[in-house]
Amino acid sequence: MIRNALAKTMIVLALSCRTAAANASAEERYFTLVSGAEVGFDGSAYFTAGNGHHGFFGRGGDIDGEPNPTLSVHLGDKVTVTLLDLDERGQTAQLAVPAFHAETPVLTRNGQSATITFTADRVGSFDYNGVTVFEGRDQHVHMVGQIVVNP
């Protein structure tokens, strides 16, 4: 009986150590996505009405200037994404990551921002999007990207 209790205690301690080690390697990751730009034919951002292909653009770090950038994180990371609305035409903006049940409120003015935070609790590729409904139609259907959670 004592041997069984000792074995159970050792298993619990081993699992606790493994969990602690996994959590110790987790990081806080921060990203900023800018809304309100058109994707130019050369892939660059411009903020005047154009070809109708809205996109998110990364700001800062490895994603700076990238249209609809892939956000790479690791399992267990705390992920914070800020959406900055720079739309000069008054169109709404929103960011959603359905797999992690995270979405910003709808932003309605140039200069507004909102932040979502979630823990990357499973490995895989997950969509983020900026699809909003206004004037009775889905808009910003080109505002899509991936969050890749690595082991």
HELIX and SHEET records of a PDB file:
HELIX    1   1 ILE A    2  SER A   25  1                                  24    
HELIX    2   2 GLY A   61  ILE A   63  5                                   3    
HELIX    3   3 PRO A   98  PHE A  100  5                                   3    
SHEET    1   A 3 ALA A  45  TYR A  46  0                                        
SHEET    2   A 3 GLU A  28  VAL A  39 -1                                        
SHEET    3   A 3 HIS A  54  ARG A  59 -1                                        
SHEET    1   B 4 ALA A  45  TYR A  46  0                                        
SHEET    2   B 4 GLU A  28  VAL A  39 -1                                        
SHEET    3   B 4 LYS A  78  ASP A  85  1                                        
SHEET    4   B 4 SER A 113  THR A 119 -1                                        
SHEET    1   C 3 LEU A  71  HIS A  74  0                                        
SHEET    2   C 3 VAL A 144  ASN A 150  1                                        
SHEET    3   C 3 GLY A 124  ASN A 129 -1                                        
SHEET    1   D 2 ALA A  96  VAL A  97  0                                        
SHEET    2   D 2 ALA A 102  GLU A 103 -1                                        
SHEET    1   E 2 THR A 132  PHE A 134  0                                        
SHEET    2   E 2 ARG A 137  GLN A 139 -1                                        
END                                                                             
